[in-house]
Amino acid sequence: MMQIPKDIAIVGSGLVGSLLAIYLRKLGHKITVFDRRPDIRTVEFSGRSINLAMSNRGWKALREVGIEDIIKKIAIPLDKRAMHIGENPVYYQKYGKEGEAIWSISRGVLNRKMIDLAEEAGVQFRFNEKVWDIKLPQAKLFTGESEKSEWQEYRFDLVFGCDGAFSRIRHKMQRRSRFDYSQDFLDVGYKELTIPPNEDGSHKLDKNSFHIWPRGKFMFIAMPNIDGSFTCTLFLPFEGSVSFESITDKSEARAFFKTHFPDVSGYIENLAMDFFKNPTSALVTMKCYPWTYWDKVALVGDSAHAVVPFYGQGMNAGFEDIYKLYQWIGRYGDDWEAIFRAYQEDRKPNADAIAELSYRNFIEMSSKTADPMFLLQKKIEKRFAERHPDKWIPVYSRVTFSDRPYAEALALGDAQEAIMQKIMKMPDIEEIWDSQQVELEILDALAAQRSNEVSRQP
């Protein structure tokens, strides 16, 4: 599949911008990528990252352009959660069926590799060149050292904004009439920390698990890297009795980790050092619409739909944007106005759905995963799904291990949750959870839901 070659600009050299560049080069276009930052391959990592969890949607997008196997070499499969709850033994919770896993990848390592692959495909990168303005009707970019410096003017056939949640391209689109925009910050921020490898380069914790320390209003997670280290993330309120503002020196940081995460006490010195070395970052959900301007400009990834990271789908959703855009190109050929229209109408409901699912998963990961009744509910769901895979696919599996629409996963997940709320109120559910009685109750509830759906159809 080829198109009439266009001169295309991509703003942002992150994961989405780099992958989009590879896709568009495959279609025969000339691609220039602008980024206000220096080349990530020449600098140390920023200390404000959360390891990525690549799942089915992301792998599918990489497979389409033939780079899946290359990227798997820098990733580690995680087939389960490892729950660190108080002084109890670590509780392992499988993500899905045998062979299903998410893959831990360092954002910095992946981004460097993606830029290498894009350059090998013939993409030109212009680092340290900030885009200050865009003339939407002409797809014309203006770059310069500062807002008051003399600007360089570039004219392109199309421009893609892949410059993140605080996109400059979207900022200019927001000035148009009838452009909807919202942003919602959590009261919780995050800080990147590190658990180093053992002296022999091995991992200090189980390397095929996503480690979670849920503590109600805050939590700590750890994801493995191929060098034996773990990239850890502390999610903590900005203000309050237990918060980022309440920890003012290394002794308080040591006391905090010793009190709330005693099983990482052997790494406290390293964690306390990182606590004050690395920045505290905010978490935002951003929604907007429309994502395109006629046949000239389009937003992709976080610039169109930033989500909080608690479903591990931010990157996967951005990569799926590109894959779906590619499918619409296959249908409409060189009609970019039709391509852009179909792309945004297709992706907007799903972007809103994963935003909602991501927020809900924060509540689940931080609070509910320490609740015995919640864990029992998940055990019941898993057992029923094993016995009736044609009738029950957990919402996590729909999101992570399939490529069905996010909006469908949200709707079906809500329907399943309504059933499970009734099941969990059954007398003596702790004793009868694996009984035929519970199984029949779920089957009856599913049948009733389907009957109601049929009756509502015109």
VMD Tcl script that draws the C-alpha trace (Angstrom):
set ca {
  {0.00 0.00 0.00}
  {1.50 3.33 -1.13}
  {0.15 6.88 -1.37}
  {1.05 9.91 -3.41}
  {4.19 11.11 -1.57}
  {3.64 14.05 0.79}
  {6.02 16.27 2.73}
  {4.90 15.59 6.31}
  {5.98 17.06 9.65}
  {5.62 15.27 12.98}
  {5.98 17.36 16.13}
  {7.38 15.24 18.96}
  {10.03 12.50 18.81}
  {8.55 10.38 21.60}
  {7.24 6.86 21.20}
  {4.12 7.79 19.22}
  {5.89 10.31 17.00}
  {8.69 7.87 16.20}
  {6.34 4.99 15.37}
  {4.10 7.22 13.25}
  {7.20 8.33 11.35}
  {8.06 4.68 10.58}
  {4.50 4.01 9.35}
  {4.42 7.08 7.11}
  {7.85 6.34 5.64}
  {6.55 2.86 4.80}
  {3.85 4.60 2.75}
  {6.49 6.53 0.79}
  {6.25 9.97 2.43}
  {9.05 12.38 3.28}
  {9.07 12.77 7.07}
  {10.62 15.45 9.28}
  {10.31 15.13 13.06}
  {10.72 18.24 15.23}
  {11.46 18.14 18.95}
  {12.26 20.97 21.35}
  {14.37 18.58 23.43}
  {17.85 17.26 22.66}
  {18.27 13.82 21.15}
  {17.37 11.37 23.94}
  {20.18 9.10 22.73}
  {22.75 11.71 23.84}
  {21.45 12.51 27.35}
  {20.80 10.72 30.63}
  {17.24 9.67 31.37}
  {15.13 12.33 33.05}
  {14.12 10.56 36.24}
  {10.43 11.20 35.59}
  {9.37 7.98 33.90}
  {7.10 5.06 34.65}
  {8.11 1.81 32.98}
  {5.89 0.89 30.07}
  {3.62 -2.15 29.95}
  {3.41 -3.26 26.33}
  {0.33 -5.39 25.63}
  {-1.55 -6.79 22.63}
  {-2.50 -3.48 21.04}
  {1.05 -2.16 21.14}
  {2.57 -5.38 19.80}
  {0.03 -5.46 16.97}
  {1.06 -1.97 15.87}
  {4.75 -2.88 15.98}
  {4.12 -6.16 14.14}
  {2.48 -4.31 11.24}
  {5.76 -2.54 10.42}
  {7.97 -5.53 11.18}
  {9.68 -4.40 14.40}
  {7.91 -6.49 17.05}
  {10.75 -9.02 17.42}
  {13.36 -6.25 17.67}
  {11.49 -4.57 20.54}
  {10.85 -7.83 22.41}
  {14.61 -8.16 22.87}
  {14.54 -5.16 25.24}
  {11.39 -6.21 27.14}
  {10.56 -8.63 29.97}
  {7.25 -10.55 30.09}
  {5.21 -10.17 33.28}
  {2.51 -12.81 33.70}
  {1.29 -11.83 37.16}
  {0.95 -9.20 39.84}
  {2.96 -9.63 43.04}
  {0.93 -8.08 45.87}
  {2.98 -6.93 48.89}
  {0.32 -6.46 51.58}
  {1.56 -5.63 55.08}
  {3.59 -8.41 56.67}
  {1.73 -11.13 54.78}
  {3.58 -13.35 52.28}
  {3.67 -11.99 48.74}
  {0.41 -12.85 46.97}
  {0.70 -13.64 43.26}
  {-2.25 -12.95 40.97}
  {-2.09 -14.19 37.36}
  {-3.06 -11.60 34.75}
  {-4.77 -13.91 32.32}
  {-4.64 -17.35 30.77}
  {-1.47 -19.38 30.38}
  {0.93 -17.56 28.08}
  {-0.70 -14.13 28.50}
  {1.58 -11.40 29.80}
  {2.29 -7.70 29.69}
  {5.86 -6.70 28.87}
  {7.95 -4.29 30.95}
  {10.06 -1.87 28.90}
  {12.10 1.14 29.98}
  {10.63 4.21 28.29}
  {14.06 5.67 27.64}
  {15.49 2.45 26.19}
  {12.46 1.99 23.94}
  {12.45 5.61 22.76}
  {16.11 5.42 21.78}
  {15.50 2.23 19.80}
  {12.44 3.68 18.04}
  {14.39 6.76 16.92}
  {17.17 4.50 15.60}
  {14.63 2.47 13.61}
  {12.96 5.60 12.24}
  {16.30 7.03 11.11}
  {17.15 3.71 9.43}
  {13.83 4.05 7.54}
  {14.88 7.49 6.25}
  {13.19 9.84 8.74}
  {14.91 13.19 9.40}
  {14.96 14.40 13.03}
  {15.43 18.03 14.02}
  {16.22 18.10 17.72}
  {16.53 21.25 19.84}
  {14.08 22.94 17.49}
  {10.92 24.06 19.25}
  {7.71 24.68 17.33}
  {6.24 27.97 18.53}
  {3.37 28.41 16.12}
  {1.40 26.69 13.37}
  {-0.79 28.12 10.64}
  {-3.40 25.38 10.44}
  {-4.86 26.05 6.95}
  {-1.41 26.01 5.33}
  {0.20 23.32 7.56}
  {2.95 25.88 8.16}
  {5.28 25.56 11.19}
  {7.39 28.25 12.86}
  {10.37 27.25 14.98}
  {12.99 29.20 16.92}
  {15.28 29.33 19.96}
  {12.77 31.37 21.97}
  {9.36 32.93 21.56}
  {10.97 36.31 20.89}
  {13.76 35.11 18.60}
  {13.65 35.15 14.82}
  {11.59 32.18 13.67}
  {12.29 29.70 10.90}
  {9.30 29.01 8.65}
  {8.51 25.56 7.20}
  {5.60 24.62 4.96}
  {4.36 21.03 4.77}
  {1.52 19.12 3.18}
  {0.41 17.67 6.53}
  {1.35 18.09 10.19}
  {0.85 15.54 12.98}
  {0.92 16.68 16.61}
  {2.54 13.95 18.73}
  {3.89 16.35 21.34}
  {2.16 15.02 24.44}
  {-0.44 16.09 26.97}
  {0.62 19.75 26.79}
  {0.84 19.79 22.99}
  {1.76 23.01 21.24}
  {-0.15 21.92 18.15}
  {-3.31 21.26 20.16}
  {-2.86 24.59 21.95}
  {-3.18 26.34 18.59}
  {-6.18 24.21 17.62}
  {-7.89 25.19 20.88}
  {-8.22 28.75 19.61}
  {-10.67 27.58 17.00}
  {-14.38 27.96 17.57}
  {-16.22 24.92 18.98}
  {-13.09 23.12 20.11}
  {-13.84 21.10 23.28}
  {-11.06 20.71 25.83}
  {-10.73 19.57 29.43}
  {-7.98 18.50 31.79}
  {-8.30 16.88 35.19}
  {-5.34 16.46 37.56}
  {-5.27 13.84 40.29}
  {-4.40 14.97 43.81}
  {-1.78 12.23 43.65}
  {1.62 12.74 42.04}
  {4.43 10.33 41.27}
  {8.19 10.03 41.68}
  {10.54 7.64 39.92}
  {12.82 5.53 42.15}
  {15.20 2.62 41.49}
  {16.01 -0.75 43.04}
  {19.47 -1.68 41.71}
  {20.41 -5.20 40.57}
  {22.30 -7.72 42.68}
  {26.07 -7.72 42.31}
  {25.83 -10.54 39.76}
  {23.32 -8.53 37.67}
  {20.27 -10.56 38.72}
  {16.99 -9.08 39.94}
  {16.33 -8.57 43.66}
  {12.62 -9.39 43.22}
  {10.78 -11.85 40.98}
  {11.52 -10.49 37.51}
  {8.36 -11.79 35.82}
  {5.95 -9.95 38.13}
  {4.49 -6.47 38.32}
  {5.15 -5.67 42.01}
  {2.54 -3.59 43.84}
  {2.51 -2.33 47.42}
  {-1.08 -1.01 47.85}
  {-1.57 1.33 50.81}
  {-5.00 2.89 50.36}
  {-4.43 6.50 49.33}
  {-0.94 5.79 48.07}
  {1.08 2.94 46.58}
  {4.47 1.82 45.37}
  {5.13 -0.24 42.23}
  {8.21 -1.88 40.71}
  {8.77 -3.12 37.15}
  {11.90 -4.97 35.98}
  {14.52 -3.84 33.49}
  {16.79 -6.02 31.36}
  {19.88 -4.83 33.32}
  {18.60 -6.44 36.56}
  {17.27 -3.22 38.10}
  {13.66 -2.25 38.82}
  {12.15 1.07 37.87}
  {9.91 1.91 40.81}
  {7.21 4.53 41.09}
  {5.85 6.02 44.29}
  {2.30 7.40 43.91}
  {1.57 9.72 46.82}
  {-0.73 12.70 47.55}
  {0.89 16.10 47.05}
  {-0.39 17.39 50.40}
  {-1.52 15.88 53.69}
  {-0.22 13.91 56.67}
  {1.33 11.26 54.40}
  {2.37 13.12 51.28}
  {5.23 14.47 49.23}
  {5.12 17.75 51.15}
  {5.38 15.93 54.51}
  {8.74 14.30 53.63}
  {11.35 17.04 53.87}
  {14.70 15.27 54.35}
  {16.39 11.88 53.88}
  {15.75 10.75 57.46}
  {12.00 11.28 56.96}
  {12.19 9.46 53.63}
  {13.95 6.51 55.30}
  {11.31 6.44 58.05}
  {8.51 6.59 55.49}
  {9.79 3.56 53.55}
  {10.59 1.62 56.72}
  {7.09 2.21 58.09}
  {5.00 1.62 54.97}
  {7.19 -0.67 52.85}
  {9.27 -2.72 55.32}
  {10.06 -5.46 52.80}
  {12.12 -3.01 50.74}
  {14.16 -1.93 53.77}
  {17.31 -3.33 52.18}
  {17.07 -0.71 49.42}
  {16.07 2.27 51.58}
  {19.30 4.24 51.15}
  {18.97 4.09 47.36}
  {15.25 4.96 47.48}
  {15.84 7.88 49.86}
  {18.56 9.27 47.58}
  {16.28 9.01 44.51}
  {13.44 10.63 46.44}
  {15.26 13.97 46.52}
  {17.18 13.60 43.25}
  {14.19 12.95 40.99}
  {11.33 15.39 40.38}
  {7.75 14.96 41.57}
  {5.42 14.82 38.58}
  {1.69 15.32 38.12}
  {-0.91 12.95 36.65}
  {-3.49 14.34 34.24}
  {-6.40 13.16 32.13}
  {-6.82 15.34 29.06}
  {-9.70 15.18 26.58}
  {-10.38 17.23 23.48}
  {-12.28 17.22 20.18}
  {-11.98 17.47 17.23}
  {-8.55 15.95 16.76}
  {-8.08 17.09 13.17}
  {-8.19 20.21 11.01}
  {-9.58 19.41 7.58}
  {-6.96 17.48 5.59}
  {-3.97 19.31 7.06}
  {-3.40 18.62 10.77}
  {-4.09 15.73 13.15}
  {-3.38 14.95 16.80}
  {-2.19 11.47 17.77}
  {-1.54 9.86 21.16}
  {-1.35 11.94 24.35}
  {-1.79 15.20 22.46}
  {-5.35 14.01 21.70}
  {-6.13 11.93 24.80}
  {-3.75 11.83 27.77}
  {-4.69 9.27 30.43}
  {-3.37 8.42 33.88}
  {-1.04 5.39 33.76}
  {-2.93 2.90 35.91}
  {-4.05 0.56 33.13}
  {-0.71 0.63 31.36}
  {-2.50 1.69 28.18}
  {-1.22 5.18 27.40}
  {1.45 4.01 24.97}
  {-0.70 1.11 23.74}
  {-3.60 3.47 22.97}
  {-1.26 5.83 21.12}
  {0.19 2.97 19.07}
  {-3.34 1.77 18.33}
  {-4.19 5.27 17.06}
  {-1.45 4.82 14.47}
  {-2.54 1.31 13.52}
  {-6.17 2.45 13.06}
  {-5.06 5.51 11.09}
  {-3.14 3.14 8.82}
  {-6.30 1.05 8.30}
  {-8.28 4.14 7.27}
  {-5.50 5.09 4.85}
  {-5.92 1.63 3.33}
  {-9.60 2.33 2.80}
  {-9.52 5.95 1.59}
  {-6.18 6.11 -0.24}
  {-5.15 9.73 -0.80}
  {-8.33 11.34 0.56}
  {-6.82 12.74 3.75}
  {-9.95 14.62 4.75}
  {-11.92 11.34 4.76}
  {-9.05 9.55 6.52}
  {-8.89 12.14 9.30}
  {-12.65 12.23 9.74}
  {-12.92 8.44 10.07}
  {-9.87 8.28 12.35}
  {-11.19 10.72 14.94}
  {-14.76 9.38 14.88}
  {-13.44 5.87 15.40}
  {-10.92 6.67 18.15}
  {-12.61 9.36 20.26}
  {-15.15 7.07 22.06}
  {-12.41 4.55 22.77}
  {-10.05 7.22 24.09}
  {-12.75 8.39 26.50}
  {-13.36 4.79 27.59}
  {-9.71 4.03 28.39}
  {-9.48 7.31 30.31}
  {-12.32 6.14 32.55}
  {-10.90 2.63 32.90}
  {-7.46 4.01 33.79}
  {-8.84 6.16 36.58}
  {-10.85 3.26 37.99}
  {-7.78 1.04 37.96}
  {-5.98 3.52 40.21}
  {-8.67 2.96 42.83}
  {-8.39 -0.79 42.33}
  {-4.61 -0.95 42.52}
  {-4.15 1.38 45.48}
  {-7.09 0.35 47.66}
  {-9.05 -2.68 46.54}
  {-6.13 -5.05 45.94}
  {-5.57 -5.10 49.72}
  {-9.25 -5.96 50.38}
  {-9.87 -9.72 50.94}
  {-13.40 -9.48 49.52}
  {-12.14 -7.83 46.35}
  {-9.52 -10.56 45.95}
  {-12.26 -13.16 46.47}
  {-14.39 -11.49 43.80}
  {-11.51 -11.66 41.34}
  {-10.99 -15.33 42.22}
  {-14.66 -16.08 41.51}
  {-14.50 -14.22 38.19}
  {-11.34 -16.05 37.17}
  {-12.77 -19.47 38.04}
  {-16.01 -18.74 36.16}
  {-14.05 -17.46 33.13}
  {-11.99 -20.66 33.11}
  {-15.14 -22.78 33.08}
  {-17.09 -20.56 30.66}
  {-14.58 -18.72 28.44}
  {-17.31 -18.09 25.86}
  {-19.48 -16.29 28.41}
  {-17.08 -14.30 30.60}
  {-13.91 -12.44 29.63}
  {-12.62 -10.24 32.50}
  {-12.46 -6.56 31.63}
  {-8.70 -6.51 32.23}
  {-8.26 -9.25 29.63}
  {-10.52 -7.41 27.17}
  {-8.35 -4.32 27.49}
  {-4.93 -5.92 27.73}
  {-5.02 -9.21 25.82}
  {-7.38 -8.36 22.96}
  {-7.81 -5.62 20.39}
  {-11.54 -5.21 20.88}
  {-12.66 -1.56 21.33}
  {-11.99 0.05 24.70}
  {-15.59 1.33 24.72}
  {-16.85 -2.24 24.45}
  {-14.60 -3.33 27.32}
  {-15.96 -0.52 29.50}
  {-19.61 -1.34 28.79}
  {-19.24 -5.10 29.22}
  {-17.11 -4.58 32.32}
  {-19.85 -2.47 33.91}
  {-22.38 -5.21 33.16}
  {-20.13 -7.85 34.74}
  {-19.52 -5.70 37.80}
  {-23.27 -5.35 38.35}
  {-23.55 -9.14 38.40}
  {-20.61 -9.57 40.76}
  {-21.98 -7.04 43.24}
  {-25.04 -9.28 43.63}
  {-22.90 -12.42 43.88}
  {-20.72 -10.95 46.63}
  {-23.86 -10.31 48.74}
  {-24.80 -13.99 48.77}
  {-24.82 -15.48 52.30}
  {-21.58 -17.29 53.22}
  {-19.95 -16.35 49.90}
  {-16.50 -16.97 51.45}
  {-17.41 -20.65 51.94}
  {-19.46 -21.30 48.79}
  {-17.50 -19.19 46.27}
  {-16.43 -22.23 44.21}
  {-19.80 -23.98 44.34}
  {-22.27 -24.87 41.59}
  {-24.75 -22.56 43.31}
  {-22.58 -19.48 42.61}
  {-21.89 -20.64 39.07}
  {-25.61 -21.02 38.34}
  {-26.34 -17.59 39.84}
  {-23.86 -15.97 37.46}
  {-25.24 -17.90 34.48}
  {-28.80 -16.83 35.36}
  {-27.70 -13.20 35.73}
  {-25.96 -13.26 32.35}
  {-29.07 -14.75 30.73}
  {-31.25 -12.04 32.30}
  {-28.92 -9.30 31.02}
  {-29.03 -10.68 27.50}
  {-32.81 -10.94 27.64}
  {-33.05 -7.28 28.68}
  {-30.71 -6.26 25.86}
  {-32.87 -8.09 23.30}
  {-36.08 -6.53 24.64}
  {-34.57 -3.03 24.31}
  {-33.70 -3.52 20.66}
  {-36.13 -1.83 18.21}
}
mol new
graphics top color blue
foreach p $ca { graphics top sphere $p radius 0.5 }
foreach p [lrange $ca 0 end-1] q [lrange $ca 1 end] { graphics top cylinder $p $q radius 0.2 }
display resetview
